[in-house]
Amino acid sequence: MAKFFRIPMVLIVIVLVFLPLAGIAAEKTVDPCSLLTQAEIQDALGKPVKAGILKTHATPAAGADCNFVVDGFGSFNILLKP
């Protein structure tokens, strides 16, 4: 009789563990370019800044990267990792 209940109990435990994890992966991702505006970065650095460009990576684990080019200085990046 105990063997009869073992398989359904294992299946229930698996569902209870993996169902919430699936919900985490389905959450809405944040656009890193929306966290700071071009004007805010320009005010902080005191140099002209071009609009942010969202870079996409081959793997989602690398994160989302937004690149703001700073005139005569280089670039300002915002990187969000999951």
Backbone hydrogen bonds in HBPLUS format (Angstrom, degrees):
<---DONOR---> <-ACCEPTOR-->    atom                        ^
c    i                          cat <-CA-CA->   ^        H-A-AA   ^      H-
h    n   atom  resd res      DA  || num        DHA   H-A  angle D-A-AA Bond
n    s   type  num  typ     dist DA aas  dist angle  dist       angle   num
A0004-PHE N   A0001-MET O   3.08 MM   3  5.17 128.3  2.36  98.0 111.4     1
A0006-ARG N   A0002-ALA O   3.16 MM   4  6.29 131.5  2.41 141.8 154.8     2
A0009-MET N   A0005-PHE O   3.15 MM   4  6.18 156.2  2.21 146.6 153.6     3
A0010-VAL N   A0006-ARG O   3.00 MM   4  6.20 155.5  2.06 151.0 157.5     4
A0011-LEU N   A0007-ILE O   3.04 MM   4  6.26 161.2  2.08 153.7 158.6     5
A0012-ILE N   A0008-PRO O   2.95 MM   4  6.15 152.4  2.03 145.3 152.8     6
A0013-VAL N   A0009-MET O   3.00 MM   4  6.23 160.0  2.04 148.3 153.3     7
A0014-ILE N   A0010-VAL O   3.01 MM   4  6.24 159.7  2.05 149.5 154.9     8
A0015-VAL N   A0011-LEU O   3.04 MM   4  6.25 161.6  2.07 147.7 152.2     9
A0016-LEU N   A0012-ILE O   2.94 MM   4  6.15 161.4  1.97 151.7 156.9    10
A0017-VAL N   A0013-VAL O   3.02 MM   4  6.19 140.0  2.19 145.4 155.4    11
A0018-PHE N   A0014-ILE O   2.98 MM   4  6.10 174.4  1.99 158.4 159.7    12
A0019-LEU N   A0015-VAL O   2.99 MM   4  5.58 153.3  2.06 145.6 150.5    13
A0022-ALA N   A0018-PHE O   3.14 MM   4  6.36 144.7  2.27 144.7 152.9    14
A0023-GLY N   A0019-LEU O   3.37 MM   4  6.70 145.1  2.50 142.2 150.9    15
A0023-GLY N   A0020-PRO O   3.15 MM   3  5.10 123.6  2.48  93.6 107.7    16
A0024-ILE N   A0020-PRO O   3.19 MM   4  6.56 142.8  2.34 144.4 153.7    17
A0025-ALA N   A0021-LEU O   3.34 MM   4  6.65 155.9  2.41 145.4 149.9    18
A0027-GLU N   A0024-ILE O   3.26 MM   3  5.48 166.1  2.28 108.1 112.1    19
A0034-SER N   A0031-ASP O   3.05 MM   3  5.56 156.0  2.11 114.0 121.3    20
A0035-LEU N   A0032-PRO O   3.34 MM   3  5.49 163.1  2.37 104.4 109.4    21
A0041-ILE N   A0037-THR O   3.17 MM   4  6.49 162.4  2.20 153.6 157.2    22
A0042-GLN N   A0038-GLN O   2.98 MM   4  6.13 157.3  2.03 146.1 153.2    23
A0043-ASP N   A0039-ALA O   2.88 MM   4  6.08 157.5  1.93 149.3 154.5    24
A0044-ALA N   A0040-GLU O   3.06 MM   4  6.26 156.4  2.12 144.0 150.2    25
A0045-LEU N   A0041-ILE O   2.93 MM   4  6.10 157.3  1.98 153.0 158.5    26
A0046-GLY N   A0042-GLN O   2.75 MM   4  5.50 143.6  1.88 143.5 153.3    27
A0071-ASP N   A0048-PRO O   2.90 MM  23  5.49 161.6  1.94 155.0 160.7    28
A0050-LYS N   A0069-VAL O   2.84 MM  19  5.29 168.4  1.85 158.5 161.6    29
A0053-ILE N   A0067-ASN O   2.92 MM  14  5.22 153.2  2.00 131.9 139.3    30
A0067-ASN N   A0053-ILE O   2.95 MM  14  5.22 168.2  1.97 140.1 141.6    31
A0055-LYS N   A0065-ASP O   2.72 MM  10  5.32 174.2  1.72 170.3 171.9    32
A0062-ALA N   A0059-THR O   3.10 MM   3  5.68 157.9  2.16 114.9 121.2    33
A0063-GLY N   A0060-PRO O   3.19 MM   3  5.63 149.2  2.29 109.0 116.8    34
A0064-ALA N   A0080-LEU O   2.86 MM  16  5.23 140.6  2.02 149.2 155.3    35
A0080-LEU N   A0064-ALA O   2.83 MM  16  5.23 166.5  1.85 156.4 160.8    36
A0066-CYS N   A0078-ILE O   2.86 MM  12  5.18 159.8  1.90 148.0 154.9    37
A0078-ILE N   A0066-CYS O   2.92 MM  12  5.18 153.9  1.99 146.4 154.7    38
A0068-PHE N   A0076-PHE O   2.81 MM   8  5.01 166.7  1.82 151.1 155.3    39
A0076-PHE N   A0068-PHE O   2.70 MM   8  5.01 160.0  1.74 153.6 160.8    40
A0070-VAL N   A0074-GLY O   2.89 MM   4  5.28 152.6  1.96 128.2 135.7    41
A0073-PHE N   A0070-VAL O   3.15 MM   3  5.41 163.5  2.18 131.2 128.3    42
A0074-GLY N   A0070-VAL O   3.20 MM   4  5.28 169.7  2.21 146.1 143.0    43
